[in-house]
């Protein structure tokens, strides 16, 4: 899954008519959202930005990391490192140098 293929947060139209709220299921981390989140981290997004793109909060992402632990936490760390490298390469290519 690439960050271009990440589905937008569900529209409020699926909620009860006239409520203006999303269904409760949209507030939960699904395996698909978790994988999309890691993909966004690897693409260079911050934790907050990646979570926001999926309709989730930064705090909920950190709670997910604690809850899931193990392999997910390792994937998170690897994705963050990949994102840092990607941003460094992009800065270098644009002539911005290392920061």
N, C-alpha and C positions, 0 to 999 in steps of 0.2 A: 504494500500500500504506500503510495506516495502522498505527500501533503496536498498535492493538487486534487487527489481523489477523496479527501476527507469530507464526509457529509457535513453540511451545516447543522447547527442545533435545530432540533425539531421545532416546527412552527407552532405558535400558540393555537392555531386553528384546530389541532387535535384535542385540545382541552374541551371541557364542557362548554357548550355554546354560551357566549356572553361572559365567561369567567375571566378571560384575559390572562389565564395562567397556563403554564405548561403542565402536562401530565406528570405525576410523580416519577414515572419511569425515566423521564428525560433528565432527572436530577441525579441519576445513578451512573456509576462507572460500569460500562459493559466491557467485555474483552475487546470488542472492536474499537471502542473509544480509547482503551488503554494502549492498544497497539498504535493507533493513530497518534496518540500523545507522544509515544516514544519516537515515532517517525518525525514529528514536528521538532522534538528536541534535537534529533540527529541532523535536521535541516538547519539548525542554528537558532531556533526560537527559544526564548526564555521559558521557564516553567510557567510563569504567569500568562504569557502570551499564548503558549501552546494550550493551556487549560481553557483560556478564554475562547480560543478558536473552536473549541469543542463544546462550548456552553457550560463549562465547569469552572470552579474557582481554584486558585492556587492552593488554598488551604486544603481543599478536598483532594488535590493531587498528592500532597504530602501525606494526608491520611491514607490514601490508597497505597502509597509506597510502604508505609508502616504496616498496614494490614496485609498486603500481598507478600512483602518481604522477599527473601531468597532470590530467585531468578529475575523477578521483576525489578528489584532494587539493583541488581547487577546490570540488567538491560538499561535502566535509567542512567546509571553511571557511564556506561559505554556510549549511550546516545548523547549525553551531555558532552563527553570528550570529543565525539565525532563532530558535534555542533561547534565546539570551540575551534577545532581544526578547520572546519569549513569556513567559519568566519575569518580566521587568520589568513587562509589562502585567498579569500575574496578581498581582504584588505590589501594583501601583498600585490594582487593582480591590479587593483585599482590605484596602486602607488601610495597607499596610506601607510605602509610599513607596519611593523609589529607594535602592539600595545600591551 
